[in-house]
């Protein structure tokens, strides 16, 4: 029996959901072992075309933005660390990343798109 578009879409969503969940786990581990944070974003970029057009795509975008904005603010925090403010910036970045990982994982578990997008 040939596969229908609905079957293909559902298969894509199931596979994409597994990848997104793996990326959330890698991001969380990345708070302690930085290399997994980089591996997570590489997976996002490599697999992004596989989830294009599904609600999972919003999770990939969420994860990629979490990575790049956290890197930006971590660099700013590191550069200003000796001025004391950098400590607070780095602390805020860590809290923000944890928030983004938890929110994304909860939305993923509940089959919800990020950014209020429903596809």
Secondary structure as GFF3:
##gff-version 3
##sequence-region A 1 119
A	DSSP	alpha_helix	5	30	.	.	.	ID=ss1
A	DSSP	alpha_helix	34	47	.	.	.	ID=ss2
A	DSSP	three_ten_helix	48	50	.	.	.	ID=ss3
A	DSSP	alpha_helix	56	79	.	.	.	ID=ss4
A	DSSP	three_ten_helix	81	83	.	.	.	ID=ss5
A	DSSP	alpha_helix	85	109	.	.	.	ID=ss6
A	DSSP	three_ten_helix	114	116	.	.	.	ID=ss7
###
